[in-house]
Amino acid sequence: MGLRLLQHRAVDGTRSVIAATSNQAAFVPGVDSVRELAERAIANGVDLATAVQDCGAGAPVDIAAGLAAGRLLSPIDHVDPAHLIMTGTGLTHLGSAEGRDKMHRAAAAAQTQTDSMRMFLDGVAGGKPAPGETGQQPEWFYKGDGSGLIAPGGKLTSPAFAQDGGEEPELAGVYLIGPDGTPFRLGICLANEFSDHVTERHNYLWLAHSKLRQAALGPELLTGSIPDHVEGMSRIHRDGELLWEKPFLSGEANMSHTIANLEAHHFKYALFRRPGDVHVHFFGTATLSFSEGVTTREGDIFEIEAAPFTLPLRNALAAASPVDVVVRPL
């Protein structure tokens, strides 16, 4: 198990970084955010593990107790939320062998393929290019800025106009843009890329609307290389009972695109290489309760867990009150 970084806030508001391995977890002296630690690593030309070692040994900490007490924050943030950009890619996962076969048979039988099917099959054909080649670009969407990033244990709130609030269990990559515009991947997190699937289903051109929602990251940022195969469980609890659960798969072995290809097509835009910005990019999923007829409601609790992460991501569903927005001419 690789190095995992977490962010902690004490009762008095003091922030700290935690470094966790398979054997122990301890505070990292001298830094109060993962972003600050990453900036030090970039400035010194070292990786995050070395940057942690250079800070020295801090006091041990029980991360499970910290999560239970509500002391763990999202594993990345920015002092100015406008400089944390949330985006994602869809139609990137192959799903189960049964689902993949069903999709291909449907495509072969259809007189006219849908745009979504064509994009999926394009990704299957060209989403894993050879080194030095340009791969097929994926479906891409903008999700919001850091103001929509919800901490582990926090409430994912649907706007009053939403038609649905559903979970999307997946992995998200976390990046910091260096002083010269170089994107640095800090690691990956468990994620709930919360979306409005009813709006999206009505018309795929409304995907942009359906994705402008909050999102949550698991408390641990896994540094180093990305596992090729990640298998976890997505659950919904209602009124203290298990309502729905299903395994989900991620990692390149279960995807139609390489992570490098998704990154290349995101960071090819100069807009996304602005020094100092943080990016959270959701890699997609093939497992949704909505696809199995589940209609969520306020108070439901989403739970996502997967190895090699040791802590789950849990968030309750809430609904916002209506807001009257009036545009005033000047």
KEKE-3310 file (N, C-alpha, C; in steps of 0.2 Angstrom, whole numbers, plus 5000, padded with zeros to 4 digits):
npx = (5004:5003:5009:4998:4989:4981:4969:4967:4957:4958:4949:4950:4951:4964:4973:4980:4992:4991:5001:4999:5003:5004:5007:5007:5000:5003:5005:5011:5024:5025:5017:5001:4992:4989:4991:5001:5011:5014:5018:5030:5037:5037:5045:5057:5060:5057:5048:5032:5032:5046:5046:5037:5046:5056:5050:5051:5046:5030:5017:5009:4993:4975:4967:4955:4947:4948:4940:4928:4925:4923:4933:4941:4945:4942:4954:4961:4962:4959:4965:4958:4943:4940:4950:4951:4947:4934:4932:4927:4927:4917:4909:4920:4923:4923:4914:4905:4909:4897:4889:4897:4896:4883:4881:4889:4882:4870:4874:4878:4866:4858:4850:4854:4867:4868:4874:4881:4884:4892:4903:4907:4911:4921:4930:4934:4940:4951:4956:4967:4981:4997:5013:5018:5008:4993:4978:4960:4949:4940:4922:4919:4917:4913:4912:4912:4918:4930:4921:4910:4915:4913:4916:4922:4908:4900:4885:4878:4871:4856:4851:4836:4829:4833:4830:4834:4846:4859:4871:4889:4900:4918:4935:4945:4957:4970:4977:4991:4996:5011:5024:5029:5019:5017:5008:5006:5003:4996:4990:4977:4959:4946:4929:4913:4905:4893:4877:4864:4854:4841:4839:4850:4846:4835:4839:4854:4861:4859:4868:4878:4871:4867:4878:4883:4884:4887:4901:4910:4925:4934:4943:4956:4971:4979:4995:5008:5010:4995:4984:4981:4970:4955:4943:4928:4914:4898:4885:4869:4861:4845:4835:4842:4843:4850:4848:4852:4866:4881:4895:4909:4920:4936:4951:4964:4963:4950:4945:4941:4950:4966:4973:4983:4979:4967:4971:4980:4971:4964:4973:4978:4973:4977:4971:4969:4982:4986:4997:4998:4985:4973:4967:4953:4949:4937:4936:4926:4913:4905:4894:4879:4866:4854:4853:4847:4835:4833:4827:4833:4831:4829:4840:4845:4859:4875:4887:4904:4917:4933:4948:4964:4961:4958:4948:4931:4920:4907:4892:4877:4862:4855:4842:4841:4833:4821:4827:4825:4831:4834:4838:4845:4845:4857)
npy = (4994:5011:5027:5038:5053:5064:5077:5086:5094:5101:5103:5116:5122:5122:5117:5102:5090:5073:5059:5043:5026:5008:5003:5014:5030:5047:5064:5077:5087:5105:5109:5114:5110:5099:5104:5114:5106:5099:5110:5112:5100:5101:5113:5109:5098:5085:5070:5067:5058:5059:5073:5072:5065:5074:5083:5078:5067:5066:5067:5052:5047:5042:5038:5033:5035:5049:5052:5047:5056:5067:5075:5075:5082:5086:5078:5087:5105:5122:5138:5149:5145:5147:5144:5130:5118:5108:5094:5081:5065:5055:5039:5030:5018:5001:4992:4977:4961:4955:4967:4974:4965:4965:4979:4979:4970:4977:4988:4983:4978:4990:5001:5014:5021:5028:5045:5044:5030:5029:5037:5030:5018:5023:5026:5014:5009:5018:5024:5020:5023:5020:5023:5040:5042:5050:5048:5044:5057:5059:5060:5075:5085:5100:5103:5111:5123:5124:5127:5118:5107:5094:5089:5073:5064:5075:5084:5080:5091:5093:5105:5115:5114:5102:5086:5074:5066:5058:5045:5043:5032:5032:5035:5049:5060:5070:5086:5098:5113:5117:5131:5134:5130:5116:5102:5093:5077:5073:5062:5050:5049:5041:5044:5053:5057:5066:5067:5073:5062:5060:5072:5071:5060:5064:5072:5070:5081:5089:5085:5094:5102:5093:5089:5100:5101:5097:5088:5074:5069:5055:5053:5050:5053:5044:5042:5041:5028:5023:5011:4997:4990:4992:4988:4990:4994:5001:5008:5012:5018:5018:5025:5018:5006:4994:4999:4997:4990:4987:4980:4990:4994:5000:5008:5006:4993:4991:5000:5010:5019:5026:5032:5042:5046:5052:5063:5069:5075:5083:5093:5098:5110:5127:5135:5126:5125:5134:5142:5137:5133:5121:5105:5094:5079:5069:5052:5043:5031:5014:5010:5013:5017:5022:5017:5005:5007:5014:5027:5040:5049:5063:5062:5049:5039:5039:5027:5023:5012:5006:4995:5001:5010:5014:5020:5023:5032:5042:5051:5060:5063:5079:5092:5107:5123:5132:5145:5162:5170:5185:5194:5210:5224:5236)
npz = (5000:4995:5000:5009:5009:5020:5026:5040:5053:5068:5084:5088:5076:5070:5056:5049:5040:5037:5035:5030:5030:5027:5039:5049:5054:5054:5060:5049:5052:5051:5039:5033:5024:5010:4998:5001:5004:4992:4984:4990:4987:4973:4972:4977:4969:4971:4975:4983:4994:4998:5001:5012:5021:5023:5031:5043:5058:5064:5077:5081:5074:5074:5061:5057:5069:5068:5056:5061:5070:5063:5059:5048:5033:5015:5005:4997:4994:4991:4995:4989:4983:4969:4962:4962:4951:4945:4935:4923:4915:4904:4899:4899:4905:4904:4910:4916:4909:4904:4903:4894:4882:4880:4876:4864:4856:4855:4849:4836:4832:4830:4819:4818:4827:4843:4848:4860:4861:4849:4854:4865:4858:4850:4860:4865:4853:4851:4863:4871:4867:4859:4866:4863:4853:4848:4857:4856:4860:4875:4881:4889:4904:4913:4930:4941:4954:4968:4978:4978:4983:4994:5010:5017:5025:5025:5018:5003:4993:4983:4971:4972:4960:4954:4947:4951:4962:4962:4966:4960:4959:4959:4954:4956:4949:4956:4954:4953:4947:4942:4944:4931:4923:4922:4924:4938:4944:4960:4966:4968:4972:4981:4975:4974:4962:4961:4953:4942:4936:4930:4923:4914:4906:4900:4889:4881:4878:4888:4897:4902:4911:4920:4927:4934:4949:4967:4974:4981:4989:4994:5010:5009:5000:4988:4984:4971:4959:4949:4954:4943:4943:4952:4964:4971:4982:4981:4990:4996:5010:5019:5031:5041:5035:5023:5007:4994:4985:4976:4967:4961:4947:4943:4937:4925:4919:4918:4910:4895:4891:4893:4908:4906:4893:4896:4904:4895:4886:4894:4899:4888:4885:4887:4896:4907:4912:4922:4932:4949:4951:4956:4951:4950:4944:4938:4934:4929:4929:4929:4936:4943:4954:4949:4936:4939:4943:4955:4965:4973:4989:5000:5014:5012:5013:5005:5002:4999:4996:4994:4991:4987:4997:5014:5021:5021:5010:5015:5013:5016:5007:5004:5001:4994:4998:4987:4977:4972:4958:4952:4938:4937:4928:4925)
capx = (5000:5007:5008:4991:4989:4974:4969:4964:4956:4957:4943:4951:4952:4970:4974:4986:4992:4992:5004:4998:5006:5001:5009:5005:4998:5006:5005:5017:5026:5027:5013:4994:4988:4992:4994:5007:5016:5015:5022:5037:5040:5039:5051:5063:5062:5056:5041:5028:5035:5052:5044:5035:5051:5060:5047:5052:5041:5026:5014:5004:4986:4971:4963:4948:4944:4947:4934:4922:4924:4922:4939:4945:4943:4943:4961:4964:4957:4963:4963:4953:4940:4939:4956:4951:4943:4932:4930:4927:4926:4912:4910:4927:4923:4920:4909:4906:4909:4890:4887:4900:4893:4876:4882:4891:4876:4865:4877:4878:4859:4855:4851:4858:4870:4867:4880:4884:4887:4898:4908:4910:4915:4927:4935:4936:4945:4957:4957:4973:4986:5004:5017:5019:5003:4987:4972:4954:4947:4934:4917:4922:4912:4914:4908:4912:4925:4931:4915:4906:4918:4910:4920:4919:4903:4896:4879:4878:4864:4853:4847:4828:4826:4835:4826:4837:4852:4862:4879:4893:4906:4923:4941:4947:4964:4971:4983:4993:4999:5018:5025:5030:5013:5018:5003:5008:4997:4997:4987:4970:4955:4939:4925:4906:4903:4886:4874:4856:4853:4835:4840:4854:4843:4830:4842:4861:4864:4858:4873:4881:4867:4866:4884:4884:4882:4892:4905:4914:4931:4936:4948:4963:4974:4984:5001:5012:5007:4988:4983:4978:4963:4952:4937:4925:4907:4894:4879:4864:4857:4839:4832:4846:4843:4853:4843:4855:4873:4883:4902:4911:4927:4940:4958:4965:4961:4943:4943:4942:4955:4971:4973:4987:4975:4962:4975:4982:4965:4962:4978:4981:4971:4982:4967:4970:4989:4987:5001:4995:4978:4972:4962:4951:4946:4933:4938:4920:4911:4900:4890:4874:4859:4849:4852:4844:4828:4833:4826:4835:4827:4833:4841:4848:4867:4879:4893:4908:4923:4937:4955:4968:4959:4956:4942:4925:4917:4900:4888:4870:4858:4850:4839:4841:4827:4821:4830:4823:4836:4832:4844:4844:4849:4861)
capy = (5000:5017:5033:5041:5059:5066:5084:5086:5100:5100:5106:5123:5125:5121:5112:5098:5085:5067:5054:5036:5020:5002:5002:5019:5036:5052:5071:5079:5094:5111:5110:5114:5108:5095:5109:5117:5100:5098:5115:5111:5095:5104:5118:5105:5093:5078:5067:5068:5054:5062:5079:5070:5063:5080:5087:5074:5063:5070:5063:5047:5048:5037:5041:5030:5039:5056:5052:5046:5062:5073:5080:5074:5086:5083:5078:5093:5111:5128:5144:5152:5140:5148:5141:5123:5116:5101:5092:5074:5062:5050:5034:5028:5012:4995:4988:4970:4957:4955:4973:4976:4961:4968:4985:4978:4967:4982:4993:4979:4978:4996:5004:5020:5021:5035:5048:5041:5023:5030:5040:5024:5013:5027:5026:5007:5008:5023:5027:5017:5024:5018:5029:5045:5043:5054:5044:5047:5061:5057:5064:5079:5090:5104:5101:5117:5125:5121:5129:5113:5101:5092:5085:5066:5065:5081:5083:5082:5095:5095:5111:5114:5113:5096:5081:5068:5067:5051:5044:5040:5029:5032:5038:5056:5062:5077:5089:5105:5116:5120:5138:5134:5127:5109:5098:5087:5073:5072:5056:5048:5048:5039:5050:5052:5062:5067:5070:5072:5057:5061:5077:5069:5055:5067:5074:5070:5088:5092:5083:5100:5104:5088:5089:5106:5098:5096:5081:5073:5065:5051:5056:5048:5054:5039:5045:5036:5025:5022:5004:4995:4987:4994:4985:4992:4993:5006:5007:5017:5016:5023:5024:5013:4999:4994:5000:4995:4989:4984:4982:4994:4993:5006:5007:5005:4987:4991:5006:5010:5025:5026:5038:5047:5049:5057:5068:5073:5079:5089:5098:5101:5117:5131:5137:5122:5125:5141:5140:5137:5130:5114:5101:5087:5076:5062:5047:5040:5024:5010:5007:5018:5014:5025:5012:4999:5009:5017:5034:5042:5054:5066:5058:5043:5040:5036:5024:5020:5010:5001:4995:5001:5015:5011:5023:5024:5039:5043:5057:5060:5067:5084:5096:5115:5127:5136:5152:5166:5173:5190:5198:5217:5228:5242)
capz = (5000:4995:5004:5008:5013:5023:5029:5047:5056:5075:5087:5088:5069:5067:5051:5048:5035:5040:5031:5032:5027:5029:5046:5054:5052:5059:5057:5045:5054:5047:5034:5035:5018:5005:4992:5003:5004:4985:4982:4993:4983:4966:4972:4979:4964:4974:4976:4989:4999:5000:5005:5019:5025:5024:5036:5050:5061:5069:5082:5078:5074:5072:5055:5058:5074:5065:5052:5065:5074:5058:5059:5041:5027:5008:5005:4993:4993:4989:5000:4985:4979:4962:4959:4961:4945:4945:4929:4922:4908:4905:4894:4900:4908:4900:4914:4917:4903:4902:4901:4888:4877:4878:4873:4858:4853:4854:4844:4830:4829:4829:4812:4819:4833:4846:4849:4866:4859:4845:4858:4869:4854:4848:4865:4865:4848:4851:4870:4874:4861:4860:4868:4858:4849:4851:4857:4855:4865:4878:4883:4894:4906:4919:4936:4946:4957:4975:4982:4977:4985:5000:5014:5020:5030:5024:5015:4996:4992:4977:4971:4972:4953:4952:4946:4954:4965:4962:4967:4955:4963:4955:4956:4954:4950:4959:4951:4955:4941:4944:4942:4924:4919:4921:4928:4943:4948:4967:4967:4966:4978:4980:4974:4973:4957:4962:4947:4941:4930:4926:4918:4908:4902:4896:4883:4882:4877:4895:4902:4906:4917:4925:4931:4939:4956:4972:4973:4987:4989:5000:5014:5008:4993:4987:4980:4967:4953:4950:4953:4937:4945:4958:4965:4977:4983:4981:4994:4998:5016:5020:5037:5045:5032:5017:5001:4987:4984:4970:4966:4955:4945:4940:4935:4917:4916:4917:4906:4888:4890:4898:4912:4902:4888:4899:4906:4889:4883:4898:4900:4882:4885:4891:4902:4913:4915:4925:4938:4956:4951:4958:4947:4952:4937:4939:4928:4927:4932:4925:4941:4945:4956:4945:4931:4942:4945:4962:4966:4979:4992:5005:5020:5010:5014:5000:5005:4994:4998:4989:4992:4993:5002:5020:5024:5016:5009:5016:5012:5016:5002:5006:4996:4995:4997:4981:4977:4967:4955:4948:4935:4937:4923:4927)
cpx = (5004:5005:5001:4992:4982:4975:4965:4963:4954:4951:4944:4952:4959:4970:4981:4986:4994:4995:5002:5001:5002:5002:5007:5003:5001:5005:5011:5019:5027:5023:5006:4990:4992:4995:5000:5013:5018:5019:5029:5040:5042:5045:5057:5065:5061:5049:5038:5031:5041:5050:5041:5041:5055:5057:5048:5046:5037:5022:5009:4997:4981:4966:4956:4944:4943:4941:4928:4920:4922:4927:4943:4941:4944:4951:4965:4959:4962:4960:4958:4950:4939:4945:4957:4945:4941:4929:4929:4926:4921:4913:4917:4928:4920:4914:4910:4906:4902:4888:4890:4898:4887:4876:4884:4886:4871:4867:4876:4871:4855:4856:4855:4861:4869:4874:4884:4887:4893:4904:4911:4914:4921:4933:4938:4941:4951:4958:4963:4978:4992:5007:5019:5014:4997:4981:4966:4952:4941:4928:4920:4917:4915:4910:4907:4918:4925:4925:4910:4909:4916:4915:4917:4914:4899:4890:4880:4871:4862:4850:4840:4826:4829:4830:4828:4844:4855:4869:4882:4899:4912:4930:4942:4954:4964:4977:4984:4997:5005:5019:5026:5024:5013:5012:5007:5003:5000:4995:4980:4966:4949:4934:4918:4905:4896:4883:4867:4855:4846:4836:4844:4850:4838:4833:4850:4864:4863:4863:4877:4878:4867:4872:4886:4881:4888:4896:4908:4920:4932:4942:4955:4965:4980:4989:5004:5008:5000:4987:4979:4971:4961:4945:4934:4918:4904:4887:4875:4860:4851:4836:4835:4846:4847:4848:4846:4863:4875:4891:4903:4918:4930:4947:4958:4962:4954:4940:4945:4947:4960:4971:4977:4983:4970:4965:4977:4977:4962:4967:4981:4978:4975:4978:4968:4977:4991:4991:4997:4988:4978:4966:4960:4947:4944:4934:4932:4919:4906:4895:4885:4868:4854:4848:4848:4837:4828:4832:4828:4830:4831:4834:4845:4856:4870:4885:4897:4915:4927:4945:4958:4967:4957:4950:4937:4924:4909:4897:4881:4867:4854:4847:4839:4834:4827:4824:4828:4829:4833:4838:4841:4848:4852:4861)
cpy = (5006:5022:5036:5048:5061:5073:5083:5093:5099:5104:5114:5126:5124:5115:5108:5093:5079:5062:5047:5031:5014:5000:5007:5025:5042:5059:5073:5086:5099:5113:5110:5112:5103:5099:5112:5112:5099:5104:5115:5106:5097:5109:5114:5099:5086:5076:5068:5064:5057:5069:5078:5068:5069:5084:5084:5071:5067:5065:5058:5049:5042:5040:5039:5034:5047:5057:5051:5052:5068:5078:5079:5078:5083:5083:5083:5099:5116:5134:5148:5147:5141:5145:5133:5121:5109:5099:5084:5072:5056:5045:5031:5021:5006:4992:4981:4967:4957:4961:4975:4972:4964:4974:4984:4975:4972:4987:4989:4979:4984:4998:5010:5021:5028:5038:5045:5034:5024:5033:5034:5019:5016:5026:5019:5006:5012:5026:5025:5017:5021:5024:5034:5046:5047:5049:5048:5051:5059:5062:5068:5084:5094:5103:5107:5119:5122:5123:5123:5106:5099:5087:5078:5067:5071:5079:5085:5085:5096:5101:5110:5112:5106:5091:5074:5070:5060:5050:5041:5038:5029:5034:5045:5057:5069:5080:5096:5107:5120:5127:5139:5132:5120:5106:5093:5083:5071:5065:5055:5048:5044:5045:5048:5058:5063:5070:5069:5068:5058:5067:5075:5064:5058:5069:5074:5077:5092:5089:5088:5102:5099:5087:5095:5105:5098:5089:5080:5068:5061:5054:5055:5050:5049:5042:5039:5034:5023:5014:5002:4992:4989:4991:4987:4991:5000:5004:5013:5014:5021:5020:5019:5007:5000:4994:4996:4994:4985:4985:4986:4993:4999:5004:5005:4998:4986:4997:5006:5016:5024:5032:5044:5050:5054:5063:5073:5077:5084:5094:5100:5108:5121:5134:5133:5121:5131:5139:5141:5134:5123:5111:5095:5085:5069:5058:5043:5033:5021:5008:5013:5014:5016:5020:5006:5001:5012:5024:5036:5048:5057:5062:5051:5044:5036:5033:5021:5018:5005:5001:4998:5006:5011:5014:5024:5031:5039:5050:5056:5065:5072:5088:5103:5118:5131:5143:5156:5170:5179:5194:5205:5221:5234:5248)
cpz = (5000:5000:5003:5012:5014:5026:5035:5050:5064:5078:5087:5081:5066:5062:5051:5042:5039:5034:5034:5027:5029:5037:5051:5050:5057:5056:5054:5048:5049:5041:5036:5030:5013:4999:4994:5002:4997:4982:4984:4988:4976:4967:4973:4974:4966:4974:4982:4995:5002:5004:5012:5024:5027:5030:5043:5052:5065:5074:5078:5079:5072:5067:5055:5063:5072:5061:5056:5068:5069:5058:5052:5036:5020:5008:5000:4994:4991:4993:4996:4981:4972:4958:4960:4956:4945:4938:4928:4915:4909:4899:4894:4902:4904:4904:4914:4910:4900:4899:4894:4882:4875:4874:4866:4853:4851:4848:4837:4827:4828:4822:4813:4826:4836:4847:4855:4864:4854:4849:4862:4864:4851:4854:4866:4859:4849:4858:4873:4868:4863:4862:4862:4853:4852:4851:4856:4861:4868:4879:4889:4897:4912:4924:4941:4949:4964:4980:4983:4980:4992:5004:5016:5025:5029:5019:5007:4994:4985:4977:4970:4965:4950:4951:4949:4957:4966:4963:4960:4958:4958:4958:4953:4955:4952:4957:4954:4949:4944:4941:4935:4920:4918:4926:4932:4946:4955:4969:4965:4973:4976:4979:4973:4968:4956:4956:4947:4935:4926:4921:4912:4904:4898:4889:4884:4882:4884:4900:4906:4912:4922:4930:4935:4946:4960:4970:4980:4986:4995:5004:5013:5000:4992:4982:4976:4962:4954:4949:4946:4938:4952:4959:4971:4978:4984:4985:4995:5004:5017:5026:5041:5041:5025:5011:4995:4988:4978:4969:4960:4953:4942:4939:4928:4915:4915:4913:4899:4886:4895:4902:4909:4897:4890:4901:4900:4886:4887:4898:4894:4881:4890:4897:4908:4915:4918:4931:4945:4956:4953:4954:4950:4946:4939:4933:4926:4930:4927:4930:4944:4948:4952:4939:4933:4945:4952:4961:4973:4982:4998:5012:5018:5011:5009:5003:4999:4997:4993:4991:4986:4998:5008:5023:5019:5015:5010:5016:5012:5010:5006:5000:4998:4994:4990:4982:4971:4964:4951:4945:4934:4932:4927:4922)
residu = (MET:GLY:LEU:ARG:LEU:LEU:GLN:HIS:ARG:ALA:VAL:ASP:GLY:THR:ARG:SER:VAL:ILE:ALA:ALA:THR:SER:ASN:GLN:ALA:ALA:PHE:VAL:PRO:GLY:VAL:ASP:SER:VAL:ARG:GLU:LEU:ALA:GLU:ARG:ALA:ILE:ALA:ASN:GLY:VAL:ASP:LEU:ALA:THR:ALA:VAL:GLN:ASP:CYS:GLY:ALA:GLY:ALA:PRO:VAL:ASP:ILE:ALA:ALA:GLY:LEU:ALA:ALA:GLY:ARG:LEU:LEU:SER:PRO:ILE:ASP:HIS:VAL:ASP:PRO:ALA:HIS:LEU:ILE:MET:THR:GLY:THR:GLY:LEU:THR:HIS:LEU:GLY:SER:ALA:GLU:GLY:ARG:ASP:LYS:MET:HIS:ARG:ALA:ALA:ALA:ALA:ALA:GLN:THR:GLN:THR:ASP:SER:MET:ARG:MET:PHE:LEU:ASP:GLY:VAL:ALA:GLY:GLY:LYS:PRO:ALA:PRO:GLY:GLU:THR:GLY:GLN:GLN:PRO:GLU:TRP:PHE:TYR:LYS:GLY:ASP:GLY:SER:GLY:LEU:ILE:ALA:PRO:GLY:GLY:LYS:LEU:THR:SER:PRO:ALA:PHE:ALA:GLN:ASP:GLY:GLY:GLU:GLU:PRO:GLU:LEU:ALA:GLY:VAL:TYR:LEU:ILE:GLY:PRO:ASP:GLY:THR:PRO:PHE:ARG:LEU:GLY:ILE:CYS:LEU:ALA:ASN:GLU:PHE:SER:ASP:HIS:VAL:THR:GLU:ARG:HIS:ASN:TYR:LEU:TRP:LEU:ALA:HIS:SER:LYS:LEU:ARG:GLN:ALA:ALA:LEU:GLY:PRO:GLU:LEU:LEU:THR:GLY:SER:ILE:PRO:ASP:HIS:VAL:GLU:GLY:MET:SER:ARG:ILE:HIS:ARG:ASP:GLY:GLU:LEU:LEU:TRP:GLU:LYS:PRO:PHE:LEU:SER:GLY:GLU:ALA:ASN:MET:SER:HIS:THR:ILE:ALA:ASN:LEU:GLU:ALA:HIS:HIS:PHE:LYS:TYR:ALA:LEU:PHE:ARG:ARG:PRO:GLY:ASP:VAL:HIS:VAL:HIS:PHE:PHE:GLY:THR:ALA:THR:LEU:SER:PHE:SER:GLU:GLY:VAL:THR:THR:ARG:GLU:GLY:ASP:ILE:PHE:GLU:ILE:GLU:ALA:ALA:PRO:PHE:THR:LEU:PRO:LEU:ARG:ASN:ALA:LEU:ALA:ALA:ALA:SER:PRO:VAL:ASP:VAL:VAL:VAL:ARG:PRO:LEU)
# end
